[in-house]
Amino acid sequence: MASDLPSFAASRSLAETLLADHLPERWRHTQARAREAVRLAGLTGVDRDALLHAAVLLDVGRSPVAVRTGFPPLDAARFLRVRGYPVRLLGLVAHQLAAEVEAEQVGVDLSGYEREESATVDTLWWCALVADLAAAPLALPDGRADTDGRRRDATRGAVARTRARLDAAGLSVVP
């Protein structure tokens, strides 16, 4: 995947351009998520490049420049597709934090983007949960609740698998 991606600096610059001025709290959140991704990029089974790029690009769909549907994961994936990002990255962004559960609830179709289950996905979700909107680490990231619990269950699974990888690597849970 690395050869299909622009440089990480280009992806980071794109996110900064879209978020820093209009949504500074999201930019702080993005920076915190990216720092955690850098810290965990060496975990067993994690695709370093995919994790780092996805971590910095997850919130671009919230930018006024990218909003089309009002569903940030879909808007981010569409925005990045036009810019030539690889299909796998589009799927990571579109299906962030079990977004398909919320998409189903609001009537958004994410079927045009591949959903994967992998160490990279688990770690990406972990990184998103570790940083709150103020970019302060959360002590025990355990998922976000939804009305029927499916999103919470999916994120809890990702968190548990990532914690096991952190333990195996001898890394701390909270940075």
Secondary structure, 3 states (H helix, E strand, C coil): CHHHCCCHHHHHHHHHHHHCCCCHHHHHHHHHHHHHHHHHCCCCCCCHHHHHHHHHHHHHHHCCCCCCCCCHHHHHHHHHHHCCCCHHHHHHHHCHHHHHHHHHHHCCCCCCCCCCCCHHHHHHHHHHHHECCCCCECCCCCCCCCCCCHHHHHHHHHHHHHHHHHHHHCCCCCC
